[in-house]
Amino acid sequence: MKFDVIILAGGLGTRLASVVKDVPKPMAPVAEKPFLDHILNGLPLGHVNKIILAVGYKSNKVIDYYGDQYKNIPILYSIEEVPLGTGGGIGLALNHVTQDTALILNGDTYFDVNYEEFWEAHKDSNTPITLALKQMPSPDRYGTVLMEKNTIIKFHEKQKELTTGLINGGCYWVDRNIIEVLPKAEKYSFEKDFLELSVQNKYLTGYISDGLFIDIGIPEDYERAQQIFA
């Protein structure tokens, strides 16, 4: 089976400004390579048809570095002229998807998911979207997800007092035809303005992974990533 991969690589990295300057967040150096390299290396590359990098802020830094292929897999760029939010960025990038299914990843998050199991969960679900979830201690930074069997039924706002909870790992299998049900707005949040509203349609399946999860959005975790990938 072949699929396309969309990676959201247009992040500003405002909370990382103290340690990373002049590059989009996914290009932040981690263990002497752009963080995006570690994400690409974690993919089941033998099954990838093409990689679509959704870029915006300082897109030339990404384009100059990667060019038109990665390990012989074609790279296309979905370029946002103005910031479109995660939803607008995904909507634009989906126009480049030619396979029935796409894997969507955040360019500032590494989640070591078993992609084969994750794919099987999506295939068996009969829903257009499957989210990879991670059980996290003190998940107050992320907000949490509530499931019944494998169906996601609710997203909770960030809650300070939680000791553990399932979080959205920012890693999705989506059927290409979700483009038909995405909001028509150009700029919106995929999480807030689409996923959270989709629970009422029972569109969303969850797959729990215990793989390594790291989001380099804050300086402490950026430093932790340096140790992990060294």
Buried (B, 14 or more C-beta within 10 A) or exposed (E): EEBBBBBBBBBEBEBBEEBBEEBBBBBBBBEEEBBBBBBBEBBBBEBBBBBBBBBBBBBEBBBEEBEEEBEEBEBBBBBBEEEBBBBBBBBBBBEBBEBEBBBBBBBBBBBEBBBEEBBEBBEEBEBBBBBBBBBBEEBBEBBBBBBEEBBBBEBBEEEEEBEEBBBBBBBBBBBBEBEEEBBEEEBBBBBBBBBBEBBEEEBBBBBBBEBEBBBBBEBEBBEBBEEEBE
